[in-house]
Amino acid sequence: MRPSRPIRRRGRASARSPSQPPPECTRLGPVNIPATRYARSGGVNIAYQVSGEGPLDLVLVPGFVSHLDLDWEEPRSAHSLRRLSSFSRLIRFDKRGTGLSDRTVGLPDLETRMDDVRAVMDAVGSDRAALYGYSEGGPMCCLFAATYPERVSALVLYASYGKRRDPDADYPWAASWEERQAYAAEVERSWGEEADRIRMGANMDGALADWWLRRARAAASPGAARDLILMNSQIDVRHVLPTIGVPTIVLHRTGDRDSSVEEGRYLADRIPGARFVELQGDDHLPWIEPDQIVDEIEDFLTGVRRGPDPDRVLATVLFTDLVRSTERAVEVGDRRWAGLVEAHHGAVRRELGRFGGRELDVAGDGFFAAFDGPARAVRCAVGVRAGLARIGLEVRVGVHTGECEQVEGKLAGVAVVIGARISARAAPGEILVSGTVHDLVAGSGLSFVDRGEYELKGVPGSCRIYAVVDA
């Protein structure tokens, strides 16, 4: 019988041992991107990252595929990770065969995957942790919690299931084996193009879709994706559920198209004392409306529901400035210059619309805009430069990604200052980006030249700057 009130975490996951050093980080403005390290598990290298200094350890077991570095690139994904890290020591890893972990390792069973989790926990000095598994990560978390209860303080499941194939009276939501095979073949055919977009995120916007597909390509090959789907189709942990003895919460969205909400109810009904929370929405991915999920996780694990800080947001800012505008106005005369300025504004706004930029301010002959992804901002800058060159105008551009303050719909703070200062350093026709942007767009196909480190007025420390090179 389902309890009528939330079950709180009993006890406290052990903190990092005193001998375990804090993870090295690459400083990205106010955001720390954890260093990737490796744990050895049966001769295989398992990539992991640790972020946050909270009082409990939280191991995030990903779904189908993952990529530790790219998960920080998409603002909504990064926001989710930062929030989880705000109340825990968040331990993440790429499963063997995917992401940054060793690839040529065959198809591991759940027992082998459990060994990988233990290896990562041992590597970071975590004796006991809460487990958070979403989608395909859920069944492995269930088996781990039942097998190693002494190492699990609590269990969080989101958008998960008990089995994947062969429907029966007990579990009518599973697909047939033929359906799973057809699905695997379709994913292989469309991998990195459309690959599961509607099924995983019905409300996925273009920016999130671009990142999701690029992340998929980086995390696994088409053939590996097919094989993983077929392997995961063999999973059936129904018999394990009644043996789980740790506090558990099961989260599921009402209209999830990949796993039915009834599958979430099934898990909660069969795990003793589990609490079930039905969330509104029809997206499977946890990065769409992430606060909806993280609010419940934080409340369950800590007893506190703080919610997100509504006044701060991770954004990519772009500044443009026309070169020699005053001199050009004198050269061509007021009437012609007014026409050129109008053409300039139109060209910039076309590129902003093309790449999903948000115009925040126009100061004479310069634009201030924001994007939810750095690669789109850089490509917008390239488009602006090319478009203005066609009408005989030169522009300098600066791009930076950082945490910004939101004030009445506008962005402010150190990140905005950095973006403006970088723009001011650009030569005519040059696009300069911060080291943050350079690191976040790795794998995007964009090319850069290192311009060195500079001190920026009003900004503490130094900032490495890169120039965009046309492909």
C-alpha positions as CSV (number, residue, x, y, z in Angstrom):
1,M,0.0,0.0,0.0
2,R,1.4,3.4,-1.0
3,P,2.2,5.7,2.0
4,S,0.2,8.9,2.3
5,R,3.2,11.1,3.0
6,P,6.7,11.5,1.6
7,I,9.4,9.2,2.9
8,R,12.5,11.1,4.0
9,R,16.0,9.9,3.7
10,R,17.0,7.9,6.9
11,G,20.5,8.4,8.0
12,R,23.0,10.4,6.0
13,A,25.2,9.3,3.2
14,S,28.8,9.4,4.1
15,A,30.8,12.5,3.1
16,R,34.0,12.2,1.1
17,S,36.7,10.7,3.1
18,P,39.3,13.2,4.4
19,S,42.0,11.7,2.3
20,Q,40.0,12.1,-0.9
21,P,41.1,15.4,-2.6
22,P,38.4,17.7,-4.1
23,P,37.9,17.3,-7.8
24,E,39.9,19.6,-10.1
25,C,37.7,22.0,-12.0
26,T,37.9,24.1,-15.1
27,R,36.7,27.5,-14.0
28,L,33.9,28.8,-16.3
29,G,33.0,32.2,-14.9
30,P,30.8,31.4,-11.9
31,V,30.2,27.8,-13.1
32,N,32.7,24.9,-12.3
33,I,32.9,22.2,-14.8
34,P,34.3,19.1,-13.0
35,A,37.4,17.3,-14.3
36,T,36.8,13.9,-15.9
37,R,38.6,11.0,-14.2
38,Y,38.6,7.3,-14.6
39,A,37.8,4.3,-12.4
40,R,39.0,0.8,-13.3
41,S,36.4,-1.9,-13.4
42,G,37.4,-5.3,-14.6
43,G,40.0,-3.9,-16.9
44,V,37.7,-1.2,-18.3
45,N,38.0,2.5,-17.8
46,I,34.8,4.1,-16.5
47,A,34.7,7.9,-16.9
48,Y,33.2,9.9,-14.0
49,Q,32.9,13.4,-12.7
50,V,32.2,14.8,-9.2
51,S,30.6,18.2,-8.5
52,G,29.2,19.8,-5.4
53,E,30.1,19.7,-1.7
54,G,26.7,18.7,-0.2
55,P,26.3,16.6,2.9
56,L,25.0,13.5,1.0
57,D,26.5,11.6,-1.9
58,L,24.2,11.2,-4.9
59,V,25.1,8.8,-7.8
60,L,23.3,9.7,-11.0
61,V,22.9,6.6,-13.2
62,P,22.1,7.8,-16.8
63,G,19.7,6.4,-19.2
64,F,20.3,4.9,-22.6
65,V,23.5,6.9,-23.4
66,S,25.3,9.8,-21.9
67,H,28.3,12.1,-22.3
68,L,29.8,13.7,-19.2
69,D,31.2,16.8,-20.9
70,L,28.4,17.6,-23.3
71,D,25.8,17.4,-20.5
72,W,27.3,20.7,-19.3
73,E,26.8,22.4,-22.7
74,E,23.0,22.6,-22.8
75,P,21.8,25.2,-20.4
76,R,18.8,23.2,-19.1
77,S,20.9,20.1,-18.6
78,A,23.6,22.2,-16.8
79,H,21.0,23.9,-14.7
80,S,19.7,20.5,-13.6
81,L,23.2,19.3,-12.7
82,R,24.0,22.5,-10.8
83,R,20.9,22.2,-8.7
84,L,21.6,18.5,-7.9
85,S,25.1,19.6,-6.9
86,S,23.8,22.4,-4.7
87,F,22.5,19.9,-2.0
88,S,24.7,16.9,-2.7
89,R,28.1,15.6,-3.8
90,L,26.9,14.6,-7.3
91,I,28.7,11.6,-8.8
92,R,28.1,11.0,-12.5
93,F,29.6,8.5,-14.9
94,D,29.3,7.3,-18.5
95,K,28.3,3.6,-18.7
96,R,30.9,1.3,-20.3
97,G,30.6,1.4,-24.0
98,T,29.2,5.0,-24.1
99,G,30.4,8.6,-23.7
100,L,33.9,9.0,-22.4
101,S,34.2,5.5,-21.0
102,D,35.9,2.7,-22.9
103,R,33.9,1.8,-26.0
104,T,35.0,-1.6,-27.3
105,V,33.8,-3.6,-24.3
106,G,31.0,-5.8,-25.7
107,L,27.5,-5.7,-24.2
108,P,27.6,-5.7,-20.4
109,D,24.8,-7.3,-18.3
110,L,23.4,-5.6,-15.2
111,E,25.8,-7.3,-12.9
112,T,28.7,-5.9,-14.8
113,R,27.2,-2.4,-14.7
114,M,26.7,-2.7,-11.0
115,D,30.4,-3.5,-10.7
116,D,31.1,-0.2,-12.6
117,V,29.0,1.8,-10.1
118,R,30.9,0.2,-7.2
119,A,34.2,1.0,-8.8
120,V,33.2,4.7,-9.3
121,M,31.9,4.9,-5.7
122,D,35.1,3.4,-4.4
123,A,37.3,5.7,-6.5
124,V,35.6,8.8,-5.0
125,G,35.6,7.5,-1.4
126,S,31.8,7.1,-1.2
127,D,30.8,4.3,1.2
128,R,27.0,5.0,0.9
129,A,25.0,7.1,-1.5
130,A,21.6,7.8,-2.8
131,L,21.0,6.5,-6.3
132,Y,19.1,8.5,-8.9
133,G,18.4,6.5,-12.1
134,Y,16.4,7.8,-15.0
135,S,15.0,5.8,-17.9
136,E,17.2,2.7,-18.5
137,G,19.3,3.7,-15.4
138,G,16.3,2.8,-13.2
139,P,16.4,-1.0,-13.4
140,M,20.1,-1.1,-12.6
141,C,19.5,1.1,-9.6
142,C,16.8,-1.2,-8.4
143,L,19.1,-4.2,-8.7
144,F,21.9,-2.4,-7.0
145,A,19.8,-1.2,-4.1
146,A,18.5,-4.7,-3.5
147,T,21.9,-6.3,-3.8
148,Y,24.0,-3.8,-1.9
149,P,21.6,-2.1,0.6
150,E,24.5,-1.2,2.9
151,R,25.8,1.1,0.2
152,V,22.5,2.8,-0.7
153,S,20.8,5.4,1.5
154,A,17.9,6.1,-0.8
155,L,16.6,5.4,-4.3
156,V,15.2,7.9,-6.8
157,L,13.6,6.6,-10.0
158,Y,12.4,8.8,-12.9
159,A,10.7,7.7,-16.1
160,S,11.7,4.1,-15.5
161,Y,10.2,0.7,-15.9
162,G,10.3,-2.9,-14.7
163,K,10.8,-4.6,-18.0
164,R,10.9,-3.8,-21.7
165,R,9.6,-6.6,-23.8
166,D,6.9,-9.4,-24.0
167,P,3.7,-8.0,-22.5
168,D,1.7,-10.2,-20.1
169,A,-1.1,-9.9,-17.7
170,D,1.2,-8.6,-14.9
171,Y,2.9,-6.1,-17.2
172,P,0.8,-5.2,-20.3
173,W,2.8,-2.1,-21.2
174,A,5.8,-3.8,-22.6
175,A,6.4,-4.0,-26.3
176,S,6.7,-7.2,-28.2
177,W,10.1,-8.4,-29.2
178,E,9.3,-7.7,-32.8
179,E,8.4,-4.1,-31.9
180,R,11.6,-3.7,-30.0
181,Q,13.7,-5.0,-32.9
182,A,11.9,-2.7,-35.3
183,Y,12.5,0.2,-33.0
184,A,16.2,-0.6,-32.7
185,A,16.6,-0.7,-36.5
186,E,14.8,2.6,-36.9
187,V,17.1,4.3,-34.2
188,E,20.2,2.9,-36.0
189,R,18.9,4.3,-39.3
190,S,18.2,7.8,-38.0
191,W,20.9,8.0,-35.3
192,G,22.1,11.6,-34.9
193,E,19.5,13.0,-37.2
194,E,16.0,12.5,-35.7
195,A,16.8,9.5,-33.5
196,D,13.9,9.2,-31.1
197,R,13.2,12.9,-30.9
198,I,9.4,12.8,-30.6
199,R,9.4,9.8,-28.3
200,M,11.9,11.3,-25.9
201,G,10.8,14.9,-25.9
202,A,7.5,15.9,-27.5
203,N,8.1,19.5,-26.5
204,M,11.8,19.6,-27.4
205,D,12.6,22.9,-29.0
206,G,15.1,23.3,-31.8
207,A,18.0,24.3,-29.6
208,L,17.5,21.3,-27.3
209,A,17.1,19.0,-30.3
210,D,20.3,20.1,-31.9
211,W,22.2,19.4,-28.6
212,W,20.4,16.1,-28.0
213,L,21.3,14.8,-31.5
214,R,24.9,15.9,-31.2
215,R,25.1,14.4,-27.8
216,A,23.8,11.1,-29.2
217,R,26.4,11.0,-32.0
218,A,29.2,11.7,-29.5
219,A,27.9,9.2,-26.9
220,A,27.6,6.1,-29.2
221,S,27.7,4.9,-32.8
222,P,24.5,3.9,-34.7
223,G,25.4,0.2,-34.3
224,A,26.2,0.6,-30.7
225,A,22.8,2.4,-30.1
226,R,21.0,-0.5,-31.8
227,D,22.8,-3.1,-29.7
228,L,22.2,-1.2,-26.5
229,I,18.5,-1.0,-27.2
230,L,18.3,-4.7,-27.9
231,M,20.3,-5.5,-24.8
232,N,18.2,-3.2,-22.6
233,S,15.1,-4.9,-24.0
234,Q,16.1,-8.1,-22.1
235,I,15.9,-6.3,-18.8
236,D,13.3,-7.6,-16.3
237,V,13.7,-6.6,-12.6
238,R,10.1,-7.2,-11.5
239,H,11.1,-10.0,-9.1
240,V,13.7,-7.7,-7.5
241,L,11.3,-4.9,-6.6
242,P,9.8,-6.4,-3.4
243,T,13.3,-7.0,-2.0
244,I,14.3,-3.3,-2.0
245,G,14.5,-2.0,1.5
246,V,15.7,1.6,1.2
247,P,13.5,4.7,1.1
248,T,12.3,5.2,-2.5
249,I,10.6,7.8,-4.6
250,V,9.3,7.1,-8.1
251,L,8.7,10.1,-10.4
252,H,6.9,9.8,-13.7
253,R,5.2,12.2,-16.1
254,T,1.6,11.6,-17.1
255,G,2.1,11.6,-20.8
256,D,5.5,10.0,-21.1
257,R,5.7,8.5,-24.6
258,D,8.7,6.2,-24.0
259,S,7.5,4.5,-20.8
260,S,3.9,4.7,-19.6
261,V,3.0,6.4,-16.3
262,E,1.5,3.0,-15.4
263,E,5.0,1.6,-15.4
264,G,6.0,4.1,-12.8
265,R,3.0,3.2,-10.6
266,Y,3.9,-0.4,-11.0
267,L,7.4,0.2,-9.6
268,A,6.0,2.2,-6.7
269,D,3.3,-0.4,-5.9
270,R,5.9,-3.2,-5.6
271,I,8.8,-1.5,-3.9
272,P,7.9,-1.6,-0.1
273,G,7.0,1.9,1.2
274,A,7.8,3.7,-2.1
275,R,6.3,7.0,-2.7
276,F,4.9,7.8,-6.2
277,V,4.7,11.3,-7.6
278,E,2.9,11.8,-10.9
279,L,4.3,14.9,-12.7
280,Q,2.5,16.9,-15.4
281,G,3.8,16.7,-18.9
282,D,4.5,14.3,-21.7
283,D,8.3,14.5,-22.1
284,H,10.6,11.6,-21.2
285,L,13.9,13.6,-21.0
286,P,14.7,15.0,-17.6
287,W,16.1,18.2,-19.0
288,I,12.8,19.5,-20.2
289,E,11.3,21.5,-17.2
290,P,14.1,20.1,-15.0
291,D,13.0,22.0,-11.8
292,Q,9.8,19.9,-11.7
293,I,12.0,16.8,-11.1
294,V,14.8,18.3,-9.0
295,D,12.3,19.9,-6.6
296,E,10.9,16.5,-5.8
297,I,14.4,14.9,-5.5
298,E,15.7,17.6,-3.2
299,D,12.6,17.5,-1.0
300,F,12.8,13.7,-0.7
301,L,16.5,13.5,0.1
302,T,16.9,16.6,2.3
303,G,13.4,17.5,3.5
304,V,13.8,20.9,2.0
305,R,12.3,22.3,-1.2
306,R,14.2,25.4,-2.0
307,G,13.4,25.6,-5.7
308,P,15.6,27.3,-8.3
309,D,17.1,30.8,-7.8
310,P,14.7,32.7,-10.1
311,D,17.1,35.7,-10.5
312,R,20.1,33.9,-12.1
313,V,20.4,32.0,-15.3
314,L,23.2,30.5,-17.4
315,A,23.3,32.4,-20.8
316,T,25.5,33.1,-23.7
317,V,25.8,36.8,-24.4
318,L,26.8,38.4,-27.7
319,F,27.9,41.9,-28.3
320,T,28.4,43.5,-31.8
321,D,29.9,46.9,-32.7
322,L,30.1,48.5,-36.1
323,V,33.7,49.5,-36.9
324,R,34.5,53.1,-37.7
325,S,30.8,54.1,-37.6
326,T,31.4,57.8,-36.9
327,E,34.0,58.1,-39.7
328,R,31.8,56.2,-42.1
329,A,28.8,58.5,-41.3
330,V,30.9,61.5,-42.1
331,E,32.2,59.9,-45.3
332,V,28.9,58.9,-46.8
333,G,26.5,61.5,-45.4
334,D,23.6,61.3,-43.0
335,R,21.0,60.0,-45.4
336,R,23.1,57.2,-46.8
337,W,24.4,56.3,-43.4
338,A,20.9,56.1,-42.0
339,G,20.2,53.5,-44.8
340,L,23.3,51.5,-44.0
341,V,22.4,51.5,-40.2
342,E,18.9,50.2,-41.1
343,A,20.4,47.5,-43.3
344,H,22.8,46.7,-40.5
345,H,20.0,46.3,-38.0
346,G,18.0,44.1,-40.5
347,A,21.1,41.8,-41.1
348,V,21.8,41.3,-37.4
349,R,18.1,40.6,-36.6
350,R,17.9,38.1,-39.4
351,E,20.8,36.1,-38.0
352,L,19.4,36.4,-34.4
353,G,16.1,34.9,-35.6
354,R,17.9,32.2,-37.6
355,F,19.9,31.1,-34.5
356,G,17.4,31.6,-31.8
357,G,19.0,34.7,-30.3
358,R,17.1,37.2,-28.1
359,E,17.7,40.9,-28.7
360,L,18.2,42.6,-25.4
361,D,19.4,46.1,-26.4
362,V,20.5,48.2,-29.3
363,A,22.8,51.1,-28.6
364,G,23.2,53.1,-31.8
365,D,25.2,50.7,-34.0
366,G,25.8,47.8,-31.6
367,F,23.6,44.9,-30.5
368,F,23.4,43.0,-27.2
369,A,21.8,39.6,-27.5
370,A,21.5,36.4,-25.5
371,F,21.4,32.7,-26.5
372,D,20.7,29.5,-24.7
373,G,23.6,27.8,-26.3
374,P,27.2,29.0,-27.1
375,A,27.6,27.3,-30.5
376,R,24.5,29.0,-31.8
377,A,25.8,32.3,-30.6
378,V,29.1,31.8,-32.4
379,R,27.4,30.7,-35.6
380,C,25.1,33.7,-35.4
381,A,28.2,36.0,-35.1
382,V,29.8,34.4,-38.2
383,G,26.5,35.0,-40.1
384,V,26.4,38.6,-38.9
385,R,29.9,39.2,-40.0
386,A,29.3,37.7,-43.5
387,G,26.0,39.5,-44.0
388,L,27.5,42.9,-43.1
389,A,30.5,42.3,-45.3
390,R,28.2,42.0,-48.3
391,I,27.0,45.5,-47.7
392,G,30.4,46.9,-47.1
393,L,30.3,47.1,-43.3
394,E,32.8,45.6,-40.7
395,V,31.8,44.5,-37.3
396,R,33.6,43.3,-34.1
397,V,31.9,40.7,-32.0
398,G,32.4,39.3,-28.5
399,V,30.8,36.1,-27.1
400,H,30.8,34.8,-23.5
401,T,28.9,32.2,-21.5
402,G,28.3,32.7,-17.8
403,E,25.7,33.0,-15.0
404,C,23.8,36.2,-15.4
405,E,21.4,38.2,-13.1
406,Q,17.9,38.7,-14.5
407,V,16.6,42.2,-13.9
408,E,13.1,42.9,-15.3
409,G,13.8,40.7,-18.3
410,K,17.3,42.0,-18.9
411,L,20.6,40.3,-18.2
412,A,23.3,41.9,-16.0
413,G,26.3,40.9,-13.9
414,V,29.9,40.0,-14.4
415,A,29.2,37.6,-17.3
416,V,27.7,40.5,-19.3
417,V,30.6,42.8,-18.5
418,I,33.0,40.1,-19.7
419,G,31.1,39.7,-23.0
420,A,31.3,43.5,-23.6
421,R,35.0,43.7,-22.7
422,I,35.8,40.9,-25.1
423,S,33.9,42.6,-27.9
424,A,35.9,45.8,-27.3
425,R,39.2,43.9,-27.7
426,A,38.2,42.5,-31.1
427,A,39.9,43.8,-34.3
428,P,37.7,45.0,-37.2
429,G,36.0,41.9,-38.7
430,E,37.1,39.7,-35.8
431,I,34.9,37.5,-33.5
432,L,36.4,36.8,-30.1
433,V,35.1,34.3,-27.6
434,S,36.0,33.5,-24.0
435,G,37.7,30.4,-22.9
436,T,34.4,29.3,-21.5
437,V,32.8,29.4,-24.9
438,H,35.7,27.7,-26.5
439,D,35.5,24.8,-24.1
440,L,31.7,24.4,-24.3
441,V,31.6,24.1,-28.1
442,A,34.2,21.4,-28.3
443,G,33.0,18.9,-31.0
444,S,30.7,21.4,-32.7
445,G,33.0,21.8,-35.8
446,L,33.9,25.4,-35.0
447,S,37.6,26.4,-35.2
448,F,39.5,28.9,-33.1
449,V,42.9,30.5,-32.7
450,D,44.2,31.1,-29.2
451,R,44.8,34.9,-28.7
452,G,46.2,34.5,-25.2
453,E,45.2,35.7,-21.7
454,Y,44.1,39.2,-21.0
455,E,43.0,41.3,-18.0
456,L,39.6,42.8,-18.6
457,K,38.7,46.1,-17.0
458,G,36.4,45.6,-14.0
459,V,36.8,41.8,-14.0
460,P,39.1,40.1,-11.5
461,G,41.8,37.7,-12.7
462,S,42.6,37.1,-16.4
463,C,40.6,35.7,-19.2
464,R,41.8,33.5,-22.1
465,I,40.4,34.7,-25.4
466,Y,40.0,32.9,-28.7
467,A,39.3,34.2,-32.2
468,V,36.9,32.4,-34.5
469,V,38.3,31.0,-37.7
470,D,36.0,30.6,-40.7
471,A,35.5,27.0,-41.8
